[in-house]
Each structure stands twice: as C-alpha cells, then as structure tokens.
Amino acid sequence: MSEEKQPGVPEPFRPEGTGPAQPAGAPANRWAPAEGTPAPPAGSPGSPHQPPPPKRTSAQIRADMDRQRHELGHSVDHLRERVTEITDWRSQIKKHRRSIVVGAVATGFVVGGLMALRRR
C-alpha cells in the first residue's frame, strides 16, 4: 500500500534523518551501540543482567537501622521537652519579665499618644 497525501492534513512530525528518509548506514541513535552489538557480560558496568553487588551486608544495614531508631527516640524526647519548655507561658514571663514590662510601657505610651491626638 502506498500512502497518499491528503490536502489539508499535516504530515506527522519526523525528526530529520529518521524513518525512511534516514541516510543509509547511519545509526538511529548515535549514543546507542550499533544494532547487533552483544550486551556487556553479566556483572560488568552497564549490564542489565545482574544487579550490582551490595556495598553493605544485611547485618550492617540492620545495625544502622537499630542505631538510627535509638537516636530518633532520643531526638523525639528532646524535642518534646523543648516544646513543653517553650510553650509554658508562666516560665516565659519569669524569664523575660524586663522585656515584657518595657514593651507594655511602650505600648501604653503609643496608645495614650494616639488617643490624645484623636481628641484634638
């Protein structure tokens, strides 16, 4: 069967040098090995036949997981203590009493000044 061009129907996109218009002897993908090239031997880099050997044993991985689980427990406990300390407003008032008093006085002056300006 031959393909006939129909008027008003665009041709499908074909990158230059592919399909029937491809030059003879040119590979379709210049980075791919030529067709018929044997695959690399199993176990060598680039071989799809065998996964790379593990870098750590399963015992090492388990030991790392146990250590990280232990560290995570300590981190969570520390975080819980810190959150409790920060959210305790009474202790925050005791620690920052001077700053709170200075802020309250400044706020009083600003509000008082605004009220005085408003009355004029």
C-alpha positions, -999 to 999 in steps of 0.1 A, spaced: 0 0 0 12 34 -7 4 64 14 -13 92 -4 -10 128 8 -44 143 15 -48 180 11 -52 199 44 -39 171 66 -5 178 80 22 152 79 33 136 112 65 150 128 96 131 120 130 143 132 155 148 105 174 117 95 149 92 109 124 68 93 125 62 55 144 94 50 173 82 72 206 81 55 219 46 47 244 33 73 236 59 99 225 46 134 191 58 146 207 69 179 244 79 178 248 72 215 233 37 213 255 8 202 250 -4 167 223 -30 161 236 -65 167 263 -54 192 264 -80 220 254 -69 255 282 -64 281 290 -96 301 269 -101 333 282 -83 363 301 -57 343 291 -20 344 261 -14 321 250 -49 321 212 -53 325 215 -89 336 227 -87 371 223 -61 399 255 -46 413 268 -64 444 256 -49 477 280 -25 494 268 -34 529 257 -67 544 222 -71 558 237 -73 593 253 -39 588 221 -24 575 201 -38 605 227 -24 629 224 10 612 187 9 614 188 0 651 212 28 658 191 53 639 159 41 657 177 47 691 189 82 680 154 90 668 139 81 702 164 105 719 156 132 694 119 129 699 123 130 737 145 161 735 120 178 711 91 170 734 110 186 764 119 217 743 83 222 731 70 219 767 95 244 779 88 270 751 50 267 754 50 272 792 39 309 793 45 313 830 81 304 828 84 326 797 71 356 817 96 348 845 125 347 821 116 378 801 100 400 828 120 431 820 113 429 782 76 425 788 74 455 812 93 477 787 70 465 759 39 472 780 52 507 789 60 515 752 26 502 741 9 524 768 27 555 756 18 548 719 -19 541 727 -20 571 750 -4 594 724 -29 582 697 -58 588 720 -45 623 728 -41 631 691 -76 618 683 -92 642 709 -79 673 692 
